[in-house]
Amino acid sequence: MLTLIATMAAQAGASLDPEELEGLLAGLAAGNRDSLAALYHRTRAAVYGLALSYLKNGHDAEDVTQDTFVRAWDKAEQYRPQGKPLGWLLAIARNLALMKLRDRGKSQDLPEDQWENLAIENPMVTLEDRQLLTAAMAVLTDQERQVVILHAVTGLRHKEIAALLEIPLATALSKYHRALKKLKSAMKGEVAQ
């Protein structure tokens, strides 16, 4: 389970090269639809994972994901290259997710099958891994789940996660480590049963 999370984080980090994403955003600003398609292909899992961690509803997360890329297309000329193109995109997704939560007025529990969508395209993830991931993630608090997903799915560093969630770096680190301990305990419990 923890190996799965580490593998997902490594793959996410490898596919999200900041220089490449900077180039894609420059293409968006120039109106290049191929850049939009490439940006979507490389970052959709990260955007969807973030939206899902806030909204806990697959359909709403899909809507926010789509709206994020529409907004990025519309506002690409406002992006200022600073080496954090994914952070800019995720900030858009976060703001849209928070607006949707405000509109909805509440948060709903995430159906267990929705967590599978985060790893669905990863050939290394088996059905058994997905079921174990779903059960283990249920022991985490919402914020712990967000920190783990942001690190594992998007490959963001803890400093970036802290800025995105607007929490202190120490809090992001402690939530991540606490979440890993909970996941280890949950897995030991699964093995013992």
Accessible surface in RSA format (square Angstrom, percent):
REM  Atomic radii and reference values for relative SASA: ProtOr
REM  Chains: A
REM  Algorithm: Lee & Richards
REM  Probe-radius: 1.40
REM  Slices: 20
REM RES _ NUM      All-atoms   Total-Side   Main-Chain    Non-polar    All polar
REM                ABS   REL    ABS   REL    ABS   REL    ABS   REL    ABS   REL
RES MET A   1    28.41  14.7   0.25   0.2  28.16  67.0   2.78   2.4  25.63  34.0
RES LEU A   2    46.09  25.7  40.18  28.7   5.91  14.8  40.82  28.7   5.27  14.2
RES THR A   3   105.87  75.3 100.64 102.0   5.23  12.5  68.59  92.1  37.28  56.4
RES LEU A   4    16.32   9.1  10.87   7.8   5.45  13.7  14.98  10.5   1.34   3.6
RES ILE A   5     6.31   3.6   6.31   4.7   0.00   0.0   6.31   4.5   0.00   0.0
RES ALA A   6    61.37  56.4  49.82  76.9  11.55  26.3  56.84  80.0   4.53  12.0
RES THR A   7    38.87  27.6  33.47  33.9   5.40  12.9  21.85  29.3  17.02  25.7
RES MET A   8    16.35   8.5  13.16   8.7   3.19   7.6  13.34  11.3   3.01   4.0
RES ALA A   9    16.35  15.0  12.70  19.6   3.66   8.3  12.89  18.2   3.46   9.2
RES ALA A  10    70.17  64.5  51.27  79.1  18.90  43.0  64.06  90.2   6.11  16.2
RES GLN A  11    79.72  44.6  72.17  52.7   7.55  18.0  41.98  89.3  37.75  28.6
RES ALA A  12    11.48  10.6   4.48   6.9   7.00  15.9  11.01  15.5   0.47   1.3
RES GLY A  13    38.51  47.5   0.00   N/A  38.51  47.5  23.44  64.3  15.07  33.7
RES ALA A  14    85.52  78.6  49.84  76.9  35.68  81.2  62.24  87.6  23.28  61.7
RES SER A  15    53.79  45.5  42.33  56.5  11.47  26.4  43.30  92.2  10.50  14.7
RES LEU A  16    15.44   8.6   7.19   5.1   8.25  20.7   7.19   5.0   8.25  22.2
RES ASP A  17    63.71  44.6  60.28  60.0   3.43   8.1  21.19  49.9  42.51  42.4
RES PRO A  18    64.15  46.8  63.67  58.0   0.48   1.7  64.15  53.0   0.00   0.0
RES GLU A  19   142.73  81.9 131.85  99.8  10.87  25.9  47.20  91.3  95.53  78.0
RES GLU A  20    67.67  38.8  55.66  42.1  12.00  28.6  34.18  66.1  33.48  27.3
RES LEU A  21     1.96   1.1   1.96   1.4   0.00   0.0   1.96   1.4   0.00   0.0
RES GLU A  22    33.18  19.0  28.84  21.8   4.34  10.3  26.19  50.7   6.99   5.7
RES GLY A  23    44.16  54.5   0.00   N/A  44.16  54.5  34.86  95.7   9.30  20.8
RES LEU A  24    24.19  13.5  23.65  16.9   0.53   1.3  23.91  16.8   0.28   0.7
RES LEU A  25     3.18   1.8   2.03   1.4   1.16   2.9   2.50   1.8   0.68   1.8
RES ALA A  26    63.87  58.7  50.21  77.5  13.65  31.1  57.86  81.5   6.01  15.9
RES GLY A  27    13.31  16.4   0.00   N/A  13.31  16.4  12.78  35.1   0.53   1.2
RES LEU A  28     3.95   2.2   0.00   0.0   3.95   9.9   0.00   0.0   3.95  10.6
RES ALA A  29    49.62  45.6  21.42  33.1  28.19  64.1  22.87  32.2  26.75  70.9
RES ALA A  30    88.77  81.6  45.96  70.9  42.81  97.4  58.78  82.8  29.99  79.4
RES GLY A  31    41.47  51.1   0.00   N/A  41.47  51.1  21.38  58.7  20.09  45.0
RES ASN A  32    66.55  45.9  57.99  56.0   8.56  20.6  17.10  41.2  49.45  47.8
RES ARG A  33   179.03  75.2 171.34  87.3   7.68  18.3  57.81  79.0 121.21  73.5
RES ASP A  34   113.98  79.8 107.59 107.1   6.39  15.1  28.11  66.2  85.87  85.6
RES SER A  35    11.16   9.4   9.21  12.3   1.94   4.5   1.60   3.4   9.55  13.4
RES LEU A  36    43.82  24.4  43.82  31.3   0.00   0.0  43.82  30.8   0.00   0.0
RES ALA A  37    61.86  56.9  51.18  79.0  10.68  24.3  58.49  82.4   3.38   8.9
RES ALA A  38    25.45  23.4  19.60  30.3   5.85  13.3  24.96  35.2   0.49   1.3
RES LEU A  39     2.81   1.6   2.81   2.0   0.00   0.0   2.81   2.0   0.00   0.0
RES TYR A  40    91.42  42.7  91.42  52.0   0.00   0.0  54.46  40.9  36.96  45.6
RES HIS A  41   114.95  62.8 104.18  72.4  10.77  27.5  65.33  67.3  49.62  57.7
RES ARG A  42    82.55  34.7  68.26  34.8  14.29  34.0  10.61  14.5  71.94  43.6
RES THR A  43     0.32   0.2   0.17   0.2   0.15   0.4   0.32   0.4   0.00   0.0
RES ARG A  44    56.93  23.9  56.73  28.9   0.19   0.5  18.41  25.2  38.52  23.3
RES ALA A  45    50.58  46.5  43.68  67.4   6.91  15.7  49.72  70.0   0.87   2.3
RES ALA A  46     2.72   2.5   1.43   2.2   1.29   2.9   1.43   2.0   1.29   3.4
RES VAL A  47     0.00   0.0   0.00   0.0   0.00   0.0   0.00   0.0   0.00   0.0
RES TYR A  48    23.22  10.8  23.22  13.2   0.00   0.0  23.06  17.3   0.16   0.2
RES GLY A  49     0.05   0.1   0.00   N/A   0.05   0.1   0.05   0.1   0.00   0.0
RES LEU A  50     0.04   0.0   0.00   0.0   0.04   0.1   0.00   0.0   0.04   0.1
RES ALA A  51     0.00   0.0   0.00   0.0   0.00   0.0   0.00   0.0   0.00   0.0
RES LEU A  52     0.04   0.0   0.00   0.0   0.04   0.1   0.00   0.0   0.04   0.1
RES SER A  53     4.04   3.4   0.10   0.1   3.94   9.1   0.78   1.7   3.26   4.6
RES TYR A  54    24.98  11.7  20.32  11.6   4.66  12.1  18.77  14.1   6.21   7.7
RES LEU A  55     0.00   0.0   0.00   0.0   0.00   0.0   0.00   0.0   0.00   0.0
RES LYS A  56    18.40   9.0  17.93  11.0   0.47   1.1   6.14   5.5  12.25  13.1
RES ASN A  57    34.82  24.0  34.55  33.4   0.27   0.7   0.37   0.9  34.45  33.3
RES GLY A  58     4.01   4.9   0.00   N/A   4.01   4.9   1.62   4.4   2.39   5.4
RES HIS A  59   136.91  74.8 135.32  94.1   1.60   4.1  94.67  97.6  42.24  49.2
RES ASP A  60    26.39  18.5  26.39  26.3   0.00   0.0   0.00   0.0  26.39  26.3
RES ALA A  61     0.00   0.0   0.00   0.0   0.00   0.0   0.00   0.0   0.00   0.0
RES GLU A  62    92.04  52.8  86.20  65.2   5.84  13.9  30.47  58.9  61.57  50.3
RES ASP A  63    66.81  46.8  64.84  64.5   1.97   4.6  11.28  26.5  55.53  55.4
RES VAL A  64     1.70   1.1   1.70   1.5   0.00   0.0   1.70   1.5   0.00   0.0
RES THR A  65     9.63   6.9   9.63   9.8   0.00   0.0   9.63  12.9   0.00   0.0
RES GLN A  66   117.76  65.9 113.70  83.1   4.07   9.7  29.96  63.8  87.81  66.6
RES ASP A  67    66.66  46.7  64.30  64.0   2.36   5.6  10.71  25.2  55.95  55.8
RES THR A  68     0.00   0.0   0.00   0.0   0.00   0.0   0.00   0.0   0.00   0.0
RES PHE A  69    11.15   5.6  10.84   6.7   0.30   0.8  11.15   6.8   0.00   0.0
RES VAL A  70    79.54  52.3  77.05  69.8   2.49   6.0  79.35  68.9   0.19   0.5
RES ARG A  71    92.85  39.0  91.87  46.8   0.98   2.3  10.92  14.9  81.93  49.7
RES ALA A  72     0.00   0.0   0.00   0.0   0.00   0.0   0.00   0.0   0.00   0.0
RES TRP A  73    69.95  28.1  61.38  29.7   8.58  20.1  32.47  17.3  37.49  60.8
RES ASP A  74    79.48  55.7  62.46  62.2  17.03  40.3  20.18  47.5  59.31  59.1
RES LYS A  75    81.84  39.9  81.84  50.2   0.00   0.0  32.55  29.3  49.28  52.5
RES ALA A  76     3.09   2.8   0.07   0.1   3.02   6.9   0.07   0.1   3.02   8.0
RES GLU A  77    98.85  56.8  86.42  65.4  12.43  29.6  57.05 110.3  41.80  34.1
RES GLN A  78   103.66  58.0  89.85  65.7  13.81  32.9  29.76  63.3  73.90  56.1
RES TYR A  79    21.20   9.9  13.03   7.4   8.17  21.3  13.65  10.3   7.55   9.3
RES ARG A  80   149.72  62.9 144.33  73.6   5.39  12.8  61.22  83.7  88.49  53.6
RES PRO A  81   101.46  73.9  79.04  72.1  22.42  81.5  79.61  65.7  21.85 135.8
RES GLN A  82   138.79  77.6 107.04  78.2  31.75  75.6  41.13  87.5  97.66  74.1
RES GLY A  83    44.28  54.6   0.00   N/A  44.28  54.6  26.71  73.3  17.57  39.3
RES LYS A  84    98.44  48.0  91.99  56.4   6.46  15.4  64.38  57.9  34.06  36.3
RES PRO A  85     3.87   2.8   2.67   2.4   1.19   4.3   3.01   2.5   0.86   5.4
RES LEU A  86    15.41   8.6  14.18  10.1   1.23   3.1  15.25  10.7   0.16   0.4
RES GLY A  87    26.67  32.9   0.00   N/A  26.67  32.9  21.45  58.9   5.22  11.7
RES TRP A  88    56.08  22.5  48.42  23.4   7.66  18.0  36.83  19.6  19.25  31.2
RES LEU A  89     1.45   0.8   1.45   1.0   0.00   0.0   1.45   1.0   0.00   0.0
RES LEU A  90     0.00   0.0   0.00   0.0   0.00   0.0   0.00   0.0   0.00   0.0
RES ALA A  91    38.25  35.2  37.75  58.3   0.51   1.2  38.25  53.9   0.00   0.0
RES ILE A  92    20.47  11.6  18.15  13.5   2.32   5.6  20.17  14.5   0.29   0.8
RES ALA A  93     0.00   0.0   0.00   0.0   0.00   0.0   0.00   0.0   0.00   0.0
RES ARG A  94    28.95  12.2  28.95  14.8   0.00   0.0   0.91   1.2  28.03  17.0
RES ASN A  95    76.57  52.8  74.98  72.5   1.59   3.8  19.95  48.0  56.62  54.7
RES LEU A  96    13.86   7.7  11.02   7.9   2.84   7.1  11.02   7.7   2.84   7.6
RES ALA A  97     0.00   0.0   0.00   0.0   0.00   0.0   0.00   0.0   0.00   0.0
RES LEU A  98    45.96  25.6  45.11  32.3   0.85   2.1  45.11  31.7   0.85   2.3
RES MET A  99    76.96  39.9  76.28  50.5   0.68   1.6  37.47  31.9  39.48  52.3
RES LYS A 100    56.07  27.4  53.54  32.9   2.52   6.0  16.79  15.1  39.28  41.8
RES LEU A 101    34.13  19.0  30.83  22.1   3.30   8.3  31.21  21.9   2.91   7.8
RES ARG A 102   164.00  68.9 138.91  70.8  25.10  59.8  77.45 105.9  86.55  52.5
RES ASP A 103   127.84  89.6  91.07  90.6  36.77  87.0  32.55  76.6  95.29  95.0
RES ARG A 104    57.08  24.0  29.87  15.2  27.21  64.8  38.88  53.1  18.19  11.0
RES GLY A 105    62.49  77.1   0.00   N/A  62.49  77.1  31.22  85.7  31.27  70.0
RES LYS A 106   127.67  62.3 114.65  70.3  13.02  31.0  90.31  81.3  37.36  39.8
RES SER A 107    59.07  49.9  32.52  43.4  26.55  61.2  28.22  60.1  30.85  43.2
RES GLN A 108    65.85  36.8  59.91  43.8   5.94  14.1  22.62  48.2  43.22  32.8
RES ASP A 109   133.76  93.7 116.73 116.2  17.03  40.3  34.52  81.2  99.24  99.0
RES LEU A 110    22.61  12.6   3.86   2.8  18.75  47.1   3.96   2.8  18.65  50.2
RES PRO A 111    64.99  47.4  52.45  47.8  12.54  45.6  64.97  53.6   0.02   0.1
RES GLU A 112   128.14  73.6 122.40  92.6   5.74  13.7  41.69  80.6  86.46  70.6
RES ASP A 113    87.48  61.3  78.39  78.0   9.09  21.5  35.00  82.4  52.48  52.3
RES GLN A 114    30.84  17.2  30.84  22.5   0.00   0.0   0.06   0.1  30.78  23.3
RES TRP A 115    12.62   5.1  12.43   6.0   0.19   0.4   4.28   2.3   8.34  13.5
RES GLU A 116    44.10  25.3  43.23  32.7   0.87   2.1   1.83   3.5  42.27  34.5
RES ASN A 117    55.06  38.0  44.67  43.2  10.39  25.0   8.52  20.5  46.55  45.0
RES LEU A 118    17.52   9.8   4.57   3.3  12.96  32.6   6.59   4.6  10.93  29.4
RES ALA A 119     1.56   1.4   0.00   0.0   1.56   3.6   1.56   2.2   0.00   0.0
RES ILE A 120    90.83  51.7  75.92  56.6  14.90  35.9  75.92  54.7  14.90  40.4
RES GLU A 121   118.08  67.8  88.72  67.1  29.36  69.9  53.50 103.5  64.57  52.7
RES ASN A 122    17.82  12.3  10.79  10.4   7.03  16.9  13.10  31.5   4.72   4.6
RES PRO A 123   127.91  93.2  89.68  81.8  38.22 138.9 102.92  85.0  24.98 155.3
RES MET A 124   121.55  62.9 104.34  69.1  17.21  41.0  74.03  62.9  47.52  63.0
RES VAL A 125     6.53   4.3   0.00   0.0   6.53  15.7   0.00   0.0   6.53  17.7
RES THR A 126    75.94  54.0  69.23  70.2   6.72  16.0  72.20  97.0   3.74   5.6
RES LEU A 127   107.53  59.9 102.23  73.1   5.30  13.3 102.23  71.8   5.30  14.3
RES GLU A 128   133.42  76.6 129.89  98.3   3.53   8.4  42.03  81.3  91.39  74.6
RES ASP A 129    43.08  30.2  41.98  41.8   1.09   2.6   1.47   3.5  41.61  41.5
RES ARG A 130    35.53  14.9  35.01  17.8   0.52   1.2   0.52   0.7  35.01  21.2
RES GLN A 131   102.90  57.5  95.51  69.8   7.38  17.6  33.10  70.4  69.80  52.9
RES LEU A 132    46.35  25.8  41.99  30.0   4.36  11.0  45.69  32.1   0.66   1.8
RES LEU A 133     9.53   5.3   9.53   6.8   0.00   0.0   9.53   6.7   0.00   0.0
RES THR A 134    12.23   8.7  10.63  10.8   1.60   3.8  10.20  13.7   2.03   3.1
RES ALA A 135    46.03  42.3  30.26  46.7  15.77  35.9  38.86  54.7   7.17  19.0
RES ALA A 136     1.26   1.2   0.36   0.6   0.90   2.0   1.25   1.8   0.01   0.0
RES MET A 137     4.75   2.5   4.75   3.1   0.00   0.0   4.75   4.0   0.00   0.0
RES ALA A 138    74.95  68.9  44.83  69.2  30.13  68.5  51.72  72.8  23.23  61.5
RES VAL A 139    70.21  46.2  48.53  43.9  21.68  52.2  56.85  49.4  13.36  36.2
RES LEU A 140     7.11   4.0   0.00   0.0   7.11  17.9   0.66   0.5   6.45  17.3
RES THR A 141    69.47  49.4  60.80  61.6   8.67  20.7  68.28  91.7   1.19   1.8
RES ASP A 142    67.06  47.0  62.01  61.7   5.05  11.9  23.92  56.3  43.13  43.0
RES GLN A 143    54.85  30.7  52.87  38.6   1.98   4.7  16.65  35.4  38.20  29.0
RES GLU A 144     2.42   1.4   2.42   1.8   0.00   0.0   0.10   0.2   2.31   1.9
RES ARG A 145    26.21  11.0  26.21  13.4   0.00   0.0   2.34   3.2  23.87  14.5
RES GLN A 146    15.28   8.5  15.28  11.2   0.00   0.0   0.24   0.5  15.04  11.4
RES VAL A 147     0.00   0.0   0.00   0.0   0.00   0.0   0.00   0.0   0.00   0.0
RES VAL A 148     1.50   1.0   1.50   1.4   0.01   0.0   1.50   1.3   0.01   0.0
RES ILE A 149     3.86   2.2   3.18   2.4   0.68   1.6   3.86   2.8   0.00   0.0
RES LEU A 150     0.03   0.0   0.03   0.0   0.00   0.0   0.03   0.0   0.00   0.0
RES HIS A 151    41.75  22.8  41.75  29.0   0.00   0.0  24.00  24.7  17.75  20.7
RES ALA A 152     3.93   3.6   3.93   6.1   0.00   0.0   3.93   5.5   0.00   0.0
RES VAL A 153    13.01   8.6   5.62   5.1   7.39  17.8   7.34   6.4   5.67  15.4
RES THR A 154     2.23   1.6   0.14   0.1   2.09   5.0   0.14   0.2   2.09   3.2
RES GLY A 155    24.75  30.5   0.00   N/A  24.75  30.5   3.11   8.5  21.64  48.5
RES LEU A 156    10.22   5.7   8.94   6.4   1.27   3.2  10.16   7.1   0.06   0.2
RES ARG A 157   150.11  63.0 148.14  75.5   1.98   4.7  68.14  93.1  81.97  49.7
RES HIS A 158    33.26  18.2  31.24  21.7   2.02   5.2  23.74  24.5   9.52  11.1
RES LYS A 159   136.82  66.7 133.36  81.8   3.45   8.2  77.77  70.0  59.04  62.9
RES GLU A 160    37.66  21.6  31.23  23.6   6.44  15.3  14.23  27.5  23.44  19.1
RES ILE A 161     0.00   0.0   0.00   0.0   0.00   0.0   0.00   0.0   0.00   0.0
RES ALA A 162     5.52   5.1   5.24   8.1   0.29   0.7   5.27   7.4   0.26   0.7
RES ALA A 163    75.63  69.5  51.49  79.5  24.14  54.9  62.57  88.1  13.06  34.6
RES LEU A 164    17.55   9.8  10.32   7.4   7.23  18.2  16.24  11.4   1.31   3.5
RES LEU A 165    13.12   7.3   1.87   1.3  11.25  28.3   1.93   1.4  11.19  30.1
RES GLU A 166   128.15  73.6  94.63  71.6  33.52  79.8  40.23  77.8  87.92  71.8
RES ILE A 167    28.71  16.3  17.21  12.8  11.50  27.7  20.73  14.9   7.98  21.6
RES PRO A 168    90.25  65.8  78.20  71.3  12.05  43.8  89.70  74.1   0.56   3.5
RES LEU A 169    80.50  44.8  73.37  52.5   7.13  17.9  73.37  51.5   7.13  19.2
RES ALA A 170    73.81  67.9  64.10  98.9   9.71  22.1  68.21  96.1   5.60  14.8
RES THR A 171    41.38  29.4  38.87  39.4   2.51   6.0  21.79  29.3  19.59  29.6
RES ALA A 172     0.00   0.0   0.00   0.0   0.00   0.0   0.00   0.0   0.00   0.0
RES LEU A 173    61.53  34.3  61.53  44.0   0.00   0.0  61.53  43.2   0.00   0.0
RES SER A 174    47.72  40.3  39.36  52.5   8.37  19.3  37.75  80.4   9.97  14.0
RES LYS A 175    37.84  18.5  37.84  23.2   0.00   0.0   5.71   5.1  32.13  34.2
RES TYR A 176    24.32  11.4  24.32  13.8   0.00   0.0   8.87   6.7  15.45  19.0
RES HIS A 177    96.41  52.7  95.28  66.2   1.13   2.9  66.81  68.9  29.60  34.4
RES ARG A 178   109.23  45.9 105.68  53.9   3.55   8.5  40.57  55.5  68.66  41.6
RES ALA A 179     0.00   0.0   0.00   0.0   0.00   0.0   0.00   0.0   0.00   0.0
RES LEU A 180    36.57  20.4  36.57  26.2   0.00   0.0  36.57  25.7   0.00   0.0
RES LYS A 181   146.15  71.3 143.39  88.0   2.76   6.6  87.72  79.0  58.43  62.2
RES LYS A 182    65.33  31.9  60.49  37.1   4.84  11.5  47.80  43.0  17.53  18.7
RES LEU A 183     0.00   0.0   0.00   0.0   0.00   0.0   0.00   0.0   0.00   0.0
RES LYS A 184   103.83  50.7 101.29  62.1   2.54   6.1  47.29  42.6  56.54  60.2
RES SER A 185    74.55  63.0  63.47  84.7  11.08  25.5  34.21  72.8  40.34  56.5
RES ALA A 186    21.35  19.6   6.31   9.7  15.03  34.2  18.57  26.2   2.77   7.3
RES MET A 187    41.88  21.7  41.53  27.5   0.35   0.8  40.98  34.8   0.90   1.2
RES LYS A 188   148.38  72.4 142.32  87.3   6.06  14.4  89.74  80.8  58.64  62.5
RES GLY A 189    33.20  40.9   0.00   N/A  33.20  40.9  31.48  86.4   1.72   3.8
RES GLU A 190    80.38  46.1  66.26  50.1  14.11  33.6   9.56  18.5  70.82  57.8
RES VAL A 191   125.75  82.7 100.51  91.0  25.24  60.8 108.04  93.9  17.71  48.0
RES ALA A 192    89.40  82.2  48.54  74.9  40.86  93.0  59.44  83.7  29.96  79.4
RES GLN A 193   177.68  99.4 116.74  85.3  60.94 145.1  68.51 145.8 109.17  82.8
END  Absolute sums over single chains surface
CHAIN  1 A     9883.8       8214.4       1669.5       5420.1       4463.7
END  Absolute sums over all chains
TOTAL          9883.8       8214.4       1669.5       5420.1       4463.7
